[in-house]
């Protein structure tokens, strides 16, 4: 789409009804108080658009100005009534977000773009710019599947889970060693009793 006009605050008495509607839209979009929005066109029809805070800053800095072409993804159309395309600009409003808008080439053709969405790097994503349609990422590491469990008294993290498993293994080893020691003592006691019985029988003879 192209930007044929910027909507800024106007003196009292000039298009008051349209300005009030634009002010409400700008407030709903969370934009700058001095920028009510921009006007978009596809070469045939036009519609007013409300911009969020990061986009309104670009308008104030002159990064978005009249005549520039934009590539828009994920815009939200707001209207309280149905209308003809030529009259819809009086009632409809397009809400734009920073992460869904990117500059287009000066010779780009207006209208729908068939080749898909624009890829964005993480450095180009604004935390207050709404949803990100498409990201360009590189997977550097794949971690194993982790589990979190919650007991009645506390939350257990993977680190605490590993520590609990080590403690349980240690207790099992201690129990095994204690059982082996007890069995060894019982065997020694049994051998002593057998030897004592053998010595007594020899003396009697």
MARKOL-202399 format. One line per field, with one value per atom (N, C-alpha, C, O): residue number from 1; x, y, z. Coordinates in Angstrom, 1 decimal, decimal comma. Each point is the difference from the previous one (the first is absolute). Layout:
N
i = (NUM ...)
c1 = (X ...)
c2 = (Y ...)
c3 = (Z ...)
REM end
This chain:
205
i = (1 1 1 1 2 2 2 2 3 3 3 3 4 4 4 4 5 5 5 5 6 6 6 6 7 7 7 7 8 8 8 8 9 9 9 9 10 10 10 10 11 11 11 11 12 12 12 12 13 13 13 13 14 14 14 14 15 15 15 15 16 16 16 16 17 17 17 17 18 18 18 18 19 19 19 19 20 20 20 20 21 21 21 21 22 22 22 22 23 23 23 23 24 24 24 24 25 25 25 25 26 26 26 26 27 27 27 27 28 28 28 28 29 29 29 29 30 30 30 30 31 31 31 31 32 32 32 32 33 33 33 33 34 34 34 34 35 35 35 35 36 36 36 36 37 37 37 37 38 38 38 38 39 39 39 39 40 40 40 40 41 41 41 41 42 42 42 42 43 43 43 43 44 44 44 44 45 45 45 45 46 46 46 46 47 47 47 47 48 48 48 48 49 49 49 49 50 50 50 50 51 51 51 51 52 52 52 52 53 53 53 53 54 54 54 54 55 55 55 55 56 56 56 56 57 57 57 57 58 58 58 58 59 59 59 59 60 60 60 60 61 61 61 61 62 62 62 62 63 63 63 63 64 64 64 64 65 65 65 65 66 66 66 66 67 67 67 67 68 68 68 68 69 69 69 69 70 70 70 70 71 71 71 71 72 72 72 72 73 73 73 73 74 74 74 74 75 75 75 75 76 76 76 76 77 77 77 77 78 78 78 78 79 79 79 79 80 80 80 80 81 81 81 81 82 82 82 82 83 83 83 83 84 84 84 84 85 85 85 85 86 86 86 86 87 87 87 87 88 88 88 88 89 89 89 89 90 90 90 90 91 91 91 91 92 92 92 92 93 93 93 93 94 94 94 94 95 95 95 95 96 96 96 96 97 97 97 97 98 98 98 98 99 99 99 99 100 100 100 100 101 101 101 101 102 102 102 102 103 103 103 103 104 104 104 104 105 105 105 105 106 106 106 106 107 107 107 107 108 108 108 108 109 109 109 109 110 110 110 110 111 111 111 111 112 112 112 112 113 113 113 113 114 114 114 114 115 115 115 115 116 116 116 116 117 117 117 117 118 118 118 118 119 119 119 119 120 120 120 120 121 121 121 121 122 122 122 122 123 123 123 123 124 124 124 124 125 125 125 125 126 126 126 126 127 127 127 127 128 128 128 128 129 129 129 129 130 130 130 130 131 131 131 131 132 132 132 132 133 133 133 133 134 134 134 134 135 135 135 135 136 136 136 136 137 137 137 137 138 138 138 138 139 139 139 139 140 140 140 140 141 141 141 141 142 142 142 142 143 143 143 143 144 144 144 144 145 145 145 145 146 146 146 146 147 147 147 147 148 148 148 148 149 149 149 149 150 150 150 150 151 151 151 151 152 152 152 152 153 153 153 153 154 154 154 154 155 155 155 155 156 156 156 156 157 157 157 157 158 158 158 158 159 159 159 159 160 160 160 160 161 161 161 161 162 162 162 162 163 163 163 163 164 164 164 164 165 165 165 165 166 166 166 166 167 167 167 167 168 168 168 168 169 169 169 169 170 170 170 170 171 171 171 171 172 172 172 172 173 173 173 173 174 174 174 174 175 175 175 175 176 176 176 176 177 177 177 177 178 178 178 178 179 179 179 179 180 180 180 180 181 181 181 181 182 182 182 182 183 183 183 183 184 184 184 184 185 185 185 185 186 186 186 186 187 187 187 187 188 188 188 188 189 189 189 189 190 190 190 190 191 191 191 191 192 192 192 192 193 193 193 193 194 194 194 194 195 195 195 195 196 196 196 196 197 197 197 197 198 198 198 198 199 199 199 199 200 200 200 200 201 201 201 201 202 202 202 202 203 203 203 203 204 204 204 204 205 205 205 205)
c1 = (0,8 -0,8 0,9 1,2 -1,8 0,7 -0,6 -1,1 1,9 -0,5 -0,2 0,9 -2,2 -0,2 -0,2 0,0 -0,2 -0,4 0,3 -0,1 0,6 0,2 -1,2 -0,3 -0,2 -1,1 0,6 0,4 -0,3 0,5 -1,1 -1,1 1,4 -1,0 -0,3 0,9 -2,2 -0,4 -0,6 -0,5 0,5 -0,7 -1,5 -0,6 0,1 -1,5 -0,8 0,3 -1,3 -0,9 0,3 -0,8 2,0 0,3 -0,2 0,8 -1,8 -0,3 0,0 0,7 -1,6 0,0 -0,4 0,6 -1,6 -0,5 1,0 0,2 0,5 1,0 1,2 0,6 -0,3 1,1 -0,3 0,9 -2,1 -0,4 0,1 0,4 -0,9 0,1 1,5 0,3 0,5 1,4 0,7 0,8 -1,2 0,5 -0,3 0,8 -2,1 -0,4 0,8 0,4 -0,2 0,7 1,5 0,6 0,0 1,4 0,2 0,9 -1,9 0,0 -0,1 0,7 -1,6 -0,1 1,2 0,3 0,4 1,2 1,2 1,0 -1,1 1,2 1,0 1,2 -1,5 1,0 0,3 -0,5 1,3 0,4 -1,2 -0,8 0,7 -1,1 0,0 -1,0 2,2 0,1 -0,2 -0,1 0,1 -0,2 -1,3 -0,1 -0,9 -1,3 0,0 -0,7 1,6 0,1 0,5 0,5 -0,7 0,4 -1,1 -0,9 1,0 -1,0 0,7 1,1 -1,7 0,5 -0,8 -1,2 1,9 -0,8 0,7 1,2 -2,0 0,6 -0,1 0,2 -0,4 0,0 -1,5 -0,2 -0,7 -1,4 -0,9 -0,7 0,9 -0,8 1,0 1,2 -1,7 0,8 -0,7 -1,2 1,9 -0,5 0,9 1,2 -1,8 0,8 0,6 -0,7 1,8 0,7 0,5 0,6 -0,8 0,6 1,3 0,1 0,9 1,3 0,2 -0,5 1,3 0,4 1,1 0,5 0,0 1,0 1,3 0,5 0,1 1,3 -0,2 0,9 -2,0 -0,3 -0,2 0,4 -1,1 -0,2 1,3 0,2 0,8 1,3 0,7 0,7 -0,9 0,6 -0,7 0,7 -2,0 -0,6 0,5 0,3 -0,1 0,5 1,5 0,4 0,4 1,3 0,2 1,1 -2,2 0,0 0,4 0,2 -0,1 0,3 -1,2 0,2 -1,4 -1,2 -0,6 -0,5 0,4 -0,5 -0,8 -0,1 -0,5 -0,9 0,8 1,1 -1,6 0,6 0,7 0,4 -0,1 0,8 -0,9 -1,2 1,7 -0,7 0,3 1,2 -2,2 0,2 -0,5 -0,9 1,5 -0,5 -0,6 0,6 -1,9 -0,8 -0,5 -0,5 0,8 -0,5 -0,7 0,4 -1,5 -0,7 -0,8 -0,2 -0,2 -0,7 -1,4 -0,6 0,0 -1,3 -1,0 0,2 -1,3 -1,0 -1,1 -0,6 0,4 -1,1 -1,0 0,3 -1,6 -1,1 -1,3 -0,1 -0,7 -1,3 -1,2 -1,1 1,4 -1,0 0,5 1,2 -2,0 0,3 -0,1 -1,0 1,9 -0,1 0,7 0,7 -1,0 0,6 1,5 0,4 0,4 1,5 0,3 0,9 -1,6 0,3 -0,5 0,5 -1,4 -0,5 0,5 -0,1 0,8 0,5 1,0 0,2 0,6 1,0 -0,6 0,8 -2,0 -0,7 -0,3 -0,2 0,1 -0,4 1,0 0,2 0,5 1,0 1,3 0,4 0,4 1,3 0,9 -0,4 1,6 1,0 1,0 0,6 -0,5 1,0 1,3 0,0 1,1 1,3 0,8 -0,1 1,0 1,0 1,4 0,2 0,7 1,4 0,6 0,6 -0,8 0,6 -0,6 0,6 -1,8 -0,6 0,1 -0,6 1,4 0,2 1,5 0,9 -0,6 1,4 0,0 -1,0 2,1 0,1 0,0 0,6 -1,2 0,0 0,8 0,2 0,2 0,8 -0,8 -1,2 1,9 -0,8 -0,7 -1,0 1,5 -0,7 -0,9 -0,4 0,1 -0,8 -1,4 -0,6 -0,1 -1,3 -1,0 0,1 -1,1 -0,9 -1,0 -0,3 -0,3 -1,0 0,6 1,0 -1,8 0,5 1,3 0,3 0,5 1,3 0,0 -0,3 0,5 -0,2 1,2 -0,2 1,4 1,1 0,2 1,0 -2,0 0,0 0,4 0,0 0,4 0,3 1,4 0,9 -0,6 1,4 0,7 -0,6 1,8 0,7 0,6 0,5 -0,5 0,6 1,0 -0,1 1,2 1,0 -0,4 -0,8 1,3 -0,3 0,4 -0,7 1,7 0,4 -1,0 0,0 -0,9 -1,0 -1,4 -0,9 0,8 -1,2 -0,1 0,9 -2,0 -0,3 -0,9 -1,0 1,4 -0,9 -1,4 -0,9 0,7 -1,3 -0,6 -1,0 1,5 -0,5 -0,9 -0,2 -0,5 -1,0 0,6 1,2 -2,0 0,4 1,0 0,0 0,9 1,0 -0,4 -0,1 -0,2 -0,6 1,0 -0,4 1,7 1,0 1,4 0,4 0,3 1,3 1,1 -0,3 1,5 1,1 1,0 0,6 -0,6 0,8 0,9 -0,2 1,2 0,9 0,1 0,2 -0,5 0,0 1,4 0,7 -0,2 1,4 0,2 1,0 -2,1 0,1 -1,3 -1,0 0,9 -1,2 0,1 0,9 -1,7 0,0 -0,9 -1,0 1,4 -0,9 -1,3 -0,2 -0,8 -1,3 0,1 0,6 -1,2 0,1 -1,4 -1,0 0,9 -1,2 0,0 1,0 -2,2 -0,2 -1,2 -1,0 1,2 -1,0 -0,3 1,0 -2,2 -0,3 -0,6 -1,0 1,5 -0,5 -1,0 -0,3 -0,2 -1,0 0,7 -0,7 2,0 0,7 0,9 0,3 0,3 1,0 0,0 -0,5 1,1 0,2 1,4 1,0 -0,9 1,3 0,5 -0,8 2,0 0,6 0,9 0,2 0,2 0,9 1,2 0,5 0,1 1,2 -0,3 0,8 -1,9 -0,4 -0,4 0,2 -0,8 -0,3 1,2 0,1 1,0 1,2 0,7 0,5 -0,6 0,6 -0,8 0,6 -2,0 -0,8 0,3 0,1 0,2 0,3 1,4 0,2 0,7 1,4 -0,2 0,7 -1,5 -0,2 -0,7 0,4 -1,3 -0,7 0,9 0,0 0,9 1,0 1,0 0,4 0,0 0,9 -0,7 0,7 -1,9 -0,8 -0,1 0,1 -0,3 -0,1 1,3 0,0 1,1 1,3 0,3 0,5 -0,9 0,2 -0,8 0,5 -1,7 -0,9 0,6 -0,1 0,6 0,6 1,2 0,2 0,7 1,2 -0,4 0,6 -1,6 -0,4 -0,6 0,3 -1,1 -0,5 1,1 0,0 1,0 1,1 0,8 0,5 -0,3 0,8 -0,8 0,6 -1,9 -0,8 0,0 0,1 -0,1 0,0 1,4 0,1 1,0 1,3 0,1 0,6 -1,1 0,0 -0,8 0,5 -1,6 -0,8 0,7 0,0 0,7 0,8 1,1 0,3 0,4 1,1 -0,5 0,6 -1,7 -0,6 -0,4 0,2 -0,8 -0,3 1,2 -0,1 1,2 1,2 0,6 0,5 -0,6 0,5 -0,8 0,6 -1,9 -0,8 0,3 0,0 0,2 0,3 1,4 0,1 0,9 1,3 -0,1 0,6 -1,5 -0,1 -0,7 0,4 -1,4 -0,6 1,0 -0,1 0,9 1,0 1,0 0,4 0,1 1,0 -0,7 0,7 -1,9 -0,7 -0,1 0,2 -0,6 -0,1 1,3 0,0 1,1 1,3 0,4 0,6 -0,8 0,4 -0,8 0,5 -1,8 -0,9 0,5 0,0 0,5 0,5 1,3 0,6)
c2 = (-1,2 1,2 1,2 0,0 1,2 1,2 1,0 -0,2 1,2 0,9 1,4 0,7 -0,4 1,3 1,1 1,2 -1,5 1,1 -0,4 -1,2 2,1 -0,2 0,7 1,2 -1,8 0,6 0,5 -0,7 2,1 0,6 0,9 0,1 0,5 0,8 1,2 0,6 -0,2 1,2 1,0 -0,3 1,6 1,0 -0,3 -0,7 1,3 -0,2 0,6 1,1 -1,9 0,4 -0,7 0,1 -0,7 -0,7 -1,5 -0,6 0,1 -1,4 -0,6 -1,0 1,6 -0,4 -1,5 -0,7 0,3 -1,3 -1,1 -1,0 1,3 -1,0 0,0 -1,0 2,2 0,1 -0,7 -0,7 0,8 -0,7 -1,5 -0,7 0,2 -1,4 -0,5 -1,1 1,9 -0,3 0,0 -0,8 1,8 0,1 -1,3 -0,5 0,1 -1,2 -1,3 -0,8 0,8 -1,1 0,0 -1,1 2,3 0,1 -0,4 -0,6 1,0 -0,4 -1,5 -0,6 0,0 -1,4 -0,8 -1,0 1,6 -0,6 0,2 -0,7 1,7 0,3 0,8 -0,1 0,9 0,8 1,3 0,3 0,5 1,3 1,0 -0,1 1,0 0,9 1,0 0,5 -0,2 0,9 -0,6 0,7 -2,0 -0,7 -0,8 -1,0 1,4 -0,7 -1,2 -1,0 0,9 -1,1 0,4 1,1 -2,0 0,2 -0,5 -0,7 1,1 -0,4 -1,0 0,3 -1,4 -1,0 -0,2 0,3 -0,7 -0,2 -1,1 -0,2 -0,6 -1,0 0,4 -0,8 2,1 0,5 0,2 0,7 -1,3 0,1 0,6 1,0 -1,5 0,4 0,5 -0,4 1,1 0,4 -0,2 -0,1 -0,1 -0,2 0,7 0,0 0,5 0,5 -1,1 -1,0 1,3 -1,1 0,7 1,0 -1,7 0,4 -0,8 -1,1 1,8 -0,5 -0,2 0,8 -1,8 -0,1 0,9 0,8 -0,9 0,9 0,0 1,1 -2,3 0,0 0,6 0,7 -1,0 0,5 1,5 0,7 -0,2 1,5 0,7 1,1 -1,7 0,6 0,1 1,0 -2,0 0,0 1,1 0,6 -0,4 1,1 1,4 0,8 -0,7 1,3 0,3 1,1 -2,2 0,1 0,1 0,3 -0,4 0,1 -1,3 0,0 -1,1 -1,3 -0,5 -0,7 1,0 -0,3 1,4 0,8 -0,6 1,3 -0,2 -1,1 2,2 -0,1 -0,5 0,6 -1,5 -0,5 -1,3 -0,7 0,3 -1,2 -1,2 0,1 -1,3 -1,2 -0,9 -0,1 -0,6 -0,9 -1,4 -0,1 -0,8 -1,4 -0,3 0,0 -0,4 -0,1 -1,5 -0,5 0,0 -1,4 0,0 0,7 -1,4 -0,1 1,3 0,1 0,7 1,2 -0,4 -1,0 1,8 -0,3 1,1 1,2 -1,7 1,0 0,1 -0,9 2,2 0,3 0,9 1,0 -1,4 0,7 -0,4 -1,2 2,1 -0,3 -0,1 -0,2 0,2 -0,1 -0,4 0,2 -0,7 -0,4 1,2 0,8 -0,6 1,1 -0,3 -1,0 1,8 -0,1 0,4 0,8 -1,4 0,3 1,5 0,5 0,3 1,4 0,8 1,0 -1,6 0,6 -0,6 0,6 -1,7 -0,7 0,8 -0,2 1,0 0,8 0,9 0,5 -0,2 0,9 -0,8 0,6 -1,9 -0,8 -1,1 -0,3 -0,2 -1,1 0,6 1,1 -1,9 0,4 -1,3 -1,0 1,2 -1,1 0,2 1,1 -2,0 0,1 -0,7 -1,2 2,0 -0,6 -0,1 0,8 -1,8 -0,2 0,0 -0,4 0,8 0,2 -1,3 0,1 -1,2 -1,3 -0,5 -0,9 1,4 -0,4 0,9 -0,2 1,2 1,0 0,1 0,1 -0,1 0,1 0,9 0,0 0,6 0,9 -0,9 -1,1 1,6 -0,7 0,8 1,2 -1,8 0,7 1,1 -0,1 1,1 1,1 -0,4 0,6 -1,7 -0,5 -1,2 -0,7 0,4 -1,1 0,2 1,1 -2,2 0,1 0,0 -0,8 1,7 0,1 -1,1 -0,6 0,2 -1,1 -1,2 0,1 -1,2 -1,2 -0,5 0,1 -0,6 -0,6 -1,5 -0,5 -0,2 -1,5 -0,7 -1,2 1,8 -0,8 -0,2 -0,5 0,9 -0,3 1,2 1,2 -1,5 1,1 0,3 -0,8 2,0 0,4 -0,6 0,0 -0,5 -0,6 1,1 1,0 -1,1 0,9 -0,6 -1,2 1,9 -0,5 0,5 0,9 -1,6 0,4 1,4 0,7 -0,1 1,3 1,0 1,2 -1,6 0,9 -0,1 0,6 -1,4 -0,2 0,9 0,2 0,5 1,0 -0,7 -0,5 0,6 -0,7 0,6 -0,7 1,9 0,6 0,1 0,8 -1,5 0,1 -1,1 -0,2 -0,5 -1,0 -1,3 -0,3 -0,5 -1,3 0,1 0,9 -2,0 -0,1 -1,0 -1,2 1,6 -1,0 -1,1 -1,2 1,5 -1,0 0,4 1,2 -2,1 0,2 -0,7 -1,1 1,6 -0,6 -0,4 0,8 -2,2 -0,5 -1,1 -0,6 0,4 -1,2 -0,8 0,6 -1,9 -0,8 -0,4 -0,6 1,0 -0,2 -1,2 -0,6 0,3 -1,1 -0,6 0,7 -2,0 -0,7 -0,7 -0,8 1,2 -0,6 -1,2 -0,1 -0,8 -1,2 0,4 1,1 -2,0 0,3 0,1 -0,9 1,9 0,3 -0,2 0,2 -0,6 -0,2 0,9 0,1 0,5 0,7 -0,7 -0,3 0,0 -0,6 0,9 0,6 -0,6 0,8 -0,9 -0,7 0,7 -0,7 0,9 1,1 -1,7 0,8 1,1 0,9 -0,9 1,0 0,9 1,1 -1,6 0,8 -0,3 -1,0 1,9 -0,2 -0,7 0,3 -1,2 -0,7 0,3 -0,1 0,6 0,4 -1,2 -0,9 0,9 -1,1 -0,1 -1,2 2,3 -0,1 -0,7 -0,8 1,2 -0,6 -1,4 -0,9 0,5 -1,3 -0,9 -1,1 1,6 -0,8 -0,1 -1,1 2,1 -0,1 -1,0 -0,8 0,8 -1,0 -1,4 -1,0 0,8 -1,3 -0,5 -1,2 2,1 -0,3 -0,4 -1,0 1,7 -0,3 -1,3 -0,8 0,5 -1,3 -1,2 -1,0 1,2 -1,0 -0,2 -1,2 2,3 -0,2 -0,7 -0,9 1,2 -0,8 -1,4 -0,9 0,5 -1,4 -0,7 -1,1 1,8 -0,6 -0,2 -1,1 2,0 -0,1 -1,2 -0,7 0,6 -1,1 -1,3 -1,0 0,9 -1,2 -0,4 -1,2 2,2 -0,3 -0,4 -0,9 1,5 -0,4 -1,4 -0,7 0,4 -1,4 -1,0 -1,1 1,4 -0,9 -0,2 -1,1 2,2 -0,1 -0,8 -0,8 1,0 -0,8 -1,4 -0,9 0,5 -1,4 -0,6 -1,1 1,9 -0,5 -0,2 -1,0 1,9 -0,2 -1,2 -0,8 0,6 -1,2 -1,3 -1,0 1,0 -1,2 -0,3 -1,1 2,2 -0,2 -0,5 -0,9 1,4 -0,5 -1,4 -0,8 0,4 -1,4 -0,9 -1,1 1,5 -0,8 -0,1 -1,1 2,1 -0,1 -1,0 -0,7 0,7 -0,9 -1,4 -0,9 0,7 -1,4 -0,5 -1,1 2,1 -0,4 -0,3 -0,9 1,7 -0,2 -1,4 -0,7 0,4 -1,3 -1,2 -1,0 1,2 -1,0 -0,2 -1,2 2,3 -0,1 -0,7 -0,8 1,1 -0,6 -1,5 -0,8 0,4 -1,5 -0,7 -1,1 1,7 -0,6 -0,2 -1,1 2,1 -0,1 -1,1 -0,8 0,7 -1,0 -1,4 -1,0 0,8 -1,3 -0,3 -1,0)
c3 = (0,0 0,0 0,0 0,4 -0,8 0,0 1,0 0,4 0,0 1,0 -0,7 -0,2 -0,1 -0,7 0,9 -0,4 1,7 1,0 1,4 0,3 0,5 1,5 0,7 -0,4 1,4 0,8 1,3 0,9 -0,8 1,2 0,6 -0,6 1,8 0,6 -0,8 -0,6 0,5 -0,8 0,9 1,1 -1,5 0,8 0,1 -0,8 1,9 0,3 -1,2 -0,5 0,1 -1,1 -1,3 -0,9 0,8 -1,3 0,1 0,7 -1,3 -0,1 1,4 0,3 0,6 1,4 0,2 0,8 -1,5 0,2 -0,4 0,7 -1,9 -0,4 1,0 0,2 0,3 0,9 1,3 0,6 -0,1 1,3 -0,2 0,9 -2,1 -0,2 -0,1 0,5 -1,1 -0,1 1,3 0,3 0,6 1,3 0,9 0,7 -0,8 0,7 -0,5 0,7 -2,1 -0,5 0,4 0,3 -0,3 0,5 1,4 0,4 0,5 1,4 0,1 0,9 -1,7 0,1 -0,4 0,5 -1,5 -0,5 0,9 -0,2 1,1 0,9 -0,7 0,4 -1,4 -0,7 0,7 1,1 -1,8 0,5 0,0 -1,0 1,9 0,1 -1,2 -0,4 -0,2 -1,0 -1,4 -1,0 0,9 -1,3 0,1 0,8 -1,5 0,0 -0,8 0,2 -1,2 -0,9 -1,4 -0,2 -0,7 -1,4 -0,9 0,4 -1,7 -0,9 -1,0 -0,5 0,2 -0,9 -1,2 0,0 -1,1 -1,3 -0,7 0,1 -0,9 -0,8 -1,5 -0,9 0,7 -1,4 -0,5 -0,9 1,6 -0,4 1,2 -0,3 1,4 1,2 1,1 -0,1 1,1 1,1 1,3 0,0 1,1 1,3 1,0 -0,2 1,3 1,0 0,9 0,2 0,3 0,8 1,3 0,0 1,1 1,3 0,2 -0,3 0,9 0,2 1,5 0,8 -0,4 1,4 0,4 -0,8 2,0 0,5 -0,8 -0,4 0,1 -0,8 -1,4 -0,5 -0,1 -1,4 0,1 -0,9 1,9 0,1 0,1 -0,4 1,1 0,1 -1,3 -0,3 -0,6 -1,3 -0,9 -0,8 1,1 -0,8 0,4 -0,8 2,1 0,5 -0,4 -0,3 0,1 -0,4 -1,5 -0,6 -0,2 -1,4 -0,7 -1,2 1,9 -0,6 -0,8 -1,0 1,5 -0,8 -0,4 0,9 -2,2 -0,5 -1,2 -0,5 0,0 -1,2 -1,2 -0,3 -0,4 -1,2 0,2 -1,0 2,2 0,3 -0,2 0,3 -0,6 -0,2 1,2 0,4 0,1 1,2 -0,4 -0,8 1,5 -0,1 1,3 1,1 -1,1 1,2 0,2 -1,0 2,2 0,3 1,3 1,0 -0,9 1,3 0,4 1,2 -2,1 0,4 0,4 -0,4 1,3 0,6 -0,6 0,2 -0,8 -0,5 1,0 0,5 -0,2 1,0 -0,7 -0,6 0,8 -0,6 0,8 0,3 -0,1 0,7 -1,0 0,4 -1,7 -1,0 -1,3 -0,3 -0,6 -1,3 -0,9 0,2 -1,2 -0,9 -1,3 -0,1 -0,9 -1,3 0,1 0,9 -1,7 0,1 0,0 0,7 -1,6 -0,1 1,3 0,3 0,5 1,2 1,2 1,1 -1,2 1,2 0,8 1,2 -1,9 0,7 1,1 0,8 -0,9 1,0 1,3 1,0 -1,2 1,2 0,4 1,2 -2,2 0,3 0,3 -0,3 1,1 0,4 0,0 0,5 -1,0 0,0 1,1 0,1 0,8 1,1 -0,3 -0,3 0,3 -0,4 1,2 1,0 -1,0 1,1 -0,6 -1,1 1,9 -0,4 -0,6 -1,1 1,7 -0,4 -1,3 -0,6 0,2 -1,2 -1,2 -1,0 1,2 -1,1 -0,3 0,9 -2,2 -0,5 -1,3 -0,7 0,4 -1,2 -1,2 0,0 -1,1 -1,3 -1,0 0,3 -1,3 -1,1 -0,6 -0,1 -0,4 -0,6 -1,3 -0,3 -0,4 -1,2 0,3 -1,0 2,3 0,3 -0,5 0,1 -0,6 -0,4 1,1 0,9 -0,9 1,0 0,0 -1,1 2,2 0,0 0,8 0,6 -0,6 0,7 -0,6 -1,1 2,1 -0,4 0,1 1,1 -2,2 0,1 0,6 0,4 -0,3 0,4 1,5 0,4 0,4 1,4 0,8 -0,4 1,7 1,0 0,0 -0,5 1,0 0,1 1,3 1,1 -1,3 1,1 0,8 -0,5 1,8 1,0 0,8 0,4 -0,1 1,0 1,4 0,1 0,9 1,3 0,4 0,8 -1,5 0,3 -0,6 0,4 -1,3 -0,5 0,6 -0,4 1,5 0,7 1,1 0,8 -0,7 1,1 1,0 -0,3 1,6 1,1 0,1 0,4 -0,8 0,0 -1,4 -0,2 -0,7 -1,4 -0,4 -1,2 2,1 -0,4 -0,4 0,2 -0,9 -0,4 -1,1 -0,8 0,7 -1,0 -1,0 0,3 -1,5 -1,0 -0,4 -0,1 0,0 -0,5 0,5 -0,2 0,8 0,5 -0,8 -0,5 0,4 -0,6 1,1 0,6 -0,3 1,1 -0,4 -1,0 1,8 -0,2 1,3 1,0 -1,1 1,2 0,3 -0,8 2,0 0,3 1,0 0,0 0,7 1,0 0,2 0,1 0,1 0,3 1,4 0,1 0,8 1,3 0,2 -0,7 1,6 0,2 0,6 0,6 -0,6 0,6 1,5 0,6 -0,1 1,5 0,6 -0,7 1,9 0,7 1,3 0,7 -0,4 1,2 0,7 -0,6 1,9 0,8 1,2 0,5 0,0 1,2 1,0 -0,2 1,4 1,1 0,8 -0,4 1,5 0,8 0,8 0,4 -0,3 0,8 -0,8 0,5 -1,6 -0,7 -1,5 -0,4 -0,3 -1,4 -0,2 0,7 -1,7 -0,2 -1,4 -1,0 0,9 -1,3 -0,4 0,8 -2,1 -0,4 0,8 0,3 0,2 0,8 1,3 0,5 0,1 1,3 -0,2 0,9 -2,1 -0,3 0,0 0,5 -1,2 0,0 1,3 0,3 0,6 1,3 0,8 0,8 -0,9 0,7 -0,4 0,8 -2,1 -0,5 0,5 0,3 -0,2 0,5 1,5 0,5 0,2 1,5 0,1 0,9 -1,7 0,1 -0,4 0,7 -1,7 -0,3 1,1 0,3 0,4 1,1 1,2 0,6 -0,3 1,0 -0,3 0,9 -2,2 -0,4 0,2 0,5 -0,8 0,2 1,5 0,4 0,4 1,4 0,6 0,8 -1,3 0,5 -0,4 0,7 -2,0 -0,4 0,8 0,3 0,0 0,8 1,4 0,5 0,1 1,3 0,0 1,0 -2,0 -0,1 -0,1 0,6 -1,5 -0,2 1,3 0,3 0,5 1,2 1,0 0,8 -0,7 0,9 -0,3 0,9 -2,2 -0,4 0,4 0,4 -0,6 0,3 1,5 0,4 0,5 1,4 0,4 0,9 -1,5 0,3 -0,3 0,7 -1,9 -0,4 1,0 0,3 0,1 1,0 1,3 0,6 -0,1 1,2 -0,1 0,9 -2,1 -0,2 0,0 0,6 -1,2 0,0 1,4 0,4 0,4 1,4 0,8 0,8 -1,0 0,7 -0,4 0,8 -2,1 -0,5 0,6 0,4 -0,3 0,5 1,5 0,5 0,2 1,5 0,2 0,9 -1,7 0,1 -0,2 0,6 -1,6 -0,4 1,1 0,3 0,4 1,1 1,2 0,6 -0,3 1,1 -0,2 0,9 -2,0 -0,3 0,1 0,5 -0,9 0,1 1,4 0,3 0,6 1,4 0,7 0,8 -1,1 0,6 -0,3 0,8 -2,1 -0,4 0,8 -0,2)
REM end
